[in-house]
Amino acid sequence: MKKLIGMLAALLLAMAVYAGEVQGILLDKQCATKIVKANDQVAAQKHTRDCALMDECQKAGYGVLTADGKFITVDAAGNAKVVAALKGTKKDDNLKVVVTGDVKGDTITLTAIKVL
């Protein structure tokens, strides 16, 4: 019985963290509060690269607003990859991205980001 309980606990833990891709619109957490609360996809599309690269926005960190209204936060280490991707794109707004990494709850441990 103990073995079965241990196996079930391990299975639940494994299900809590999964590798995956998240697609949506990149936002800094400072500007995302109202946009995410209202699930305002139009406002998210209008959010600019220049704003996301402002010092206070970089310090706040980043996340991805999905089409179904979830906001997946990028882990602290992944924020540097986000900044590099923002600096490397010529897009001014509508910052659609695909991020890859380990998702746990509403946070992704970012391994890759691609601006679409």
C-alpha positions in Angstrom: 0.0 0.0 0.0 2.8 2.4 0.9 4.4 1.7 -2.5 1.2 2.5 -4.3 0.8 5.8 -2.4 4.4 6.7 -3.2 3.8 6.0 -6.9 0.7 8.1 -6.9 2.4 11.0 -5.2 5.3 10.8 -7.8 2.8 10.7 -10.6 1.0 13.8 -9.3 4.3 15.6 -8.9 5.3 14.8 -12.4 2.0 16.1 -13.7 2.4 19.4 -11.9 5.4 20.3 -14.0 5.4 19.7 -17.8 7.5 20.8 -20.7 5.5 22.7 -23.2 5.0 25.7 -25.5 2.9 28.7 -24.7 1.8 31.1 -27.4 0.3 34.5 -26.9 1.2 38.2 -26.5 4.2 39.2 -24.5 3.6 41.8 -21.8 5.7 43.2 -19.0 4.1 42.6 -15.6 3.9 46.3 -14.8 1.7 47.1 -17.8 -0.1 43.7 -17.8 -2.3 44.2 -14.6 -5.3 45.9 -16.2 -4.9 44.2 -19.6 -4.9 40.7 -18.0 -7.7 41.5 -15.6 -9.9 42.6 -18.5 -8.5 39.9 -20.9 -8.2 42.8 -23.3 -6.5 41.2 -26.3 -6.7 44.5 -28.3 -4.8 46.5 -25.6 -2.3 43.6 -25.4 -1.7 43.9 -29.1 -1.1 47.7 -28.8 1.4 47.3 -26.0 4.8 48.5 -27.5 8.2 47.0 -27.6 9.6 50.4 -26.4 7.4 50.3 -23.3 8.4 46.7 -22.5 12.0 47.7 -22.7 11.7 50.6 -20.2 13.8 50.1 -17.1 10.9 49.7 -14.7 9.2 47.3 -17.0 12.3 45.1 -17.3 12.6 45.1 -13.5 9.0 44.0 -13.2 9.5 41.0 -15.4 7.4 39.5 -18.2 4.6 37.1 -19.0 2.5 35.8 -21.9 -1.2 36.5 -22.3 -2.8 33.6 -24.0 -5.8 33.7 -26.3 -7.9 32.1 -23.5 -7.0 34.9 -21.0 -4.3 33.1 -18.9 -1.2 35.0 -18.0 1.8 32.8 -17.8 4.6 34.4 -15.9 8.2 34.0 -17.1 10.7 32.9 -14.4 13.3 35.4 -13.3 16.2 33.7 -15.2 14.0 33.7 -18.4 13.5 37.5 -18.3 17.0 38.1 -19.7 16.0 35.9 -22.7 12.9 38.0 -23.2 14.9 41.2 -23.1 17.3 39.8 -25.7 14.3 38.8 -27.9 12.7 42.2 -27.6 16.0 43.9 -28.5 16.4 41.6 -31.5 13.0 42.1 -33.1 11.9 45.0 -35.3 8.3 44.7 -34.3 7.0 47.8 -32.6 3.8 46.2 -31.1 1.6 43.1 -31.3 4.4 41.1 -29.7 3.1 37.6 -30.4 5.5 35.0 -29.1 6.0 31.3 -28.6 7.8 30.4 -25.4 9.1 27.0 -24.6 10.0 25.6 -21.2 8.8 23.8 -18.1 5.3 25.0 -17.0 4.3 24.8 -13.4 1.0 26.4 -12.5 1.1 29.8 -14.0 4.9 30.1 -14.4 7.2 29.0 -17.2 10.9 28.2 -16.7 11.8 29.7 -20.0 14.2 27.8 -22.3 13.4 29.5 -25.6 11.4 32.4 -27.0 10.5 33.2 -30.5 8.8 36.5 -31.6 6.3 35.7 -34.3 
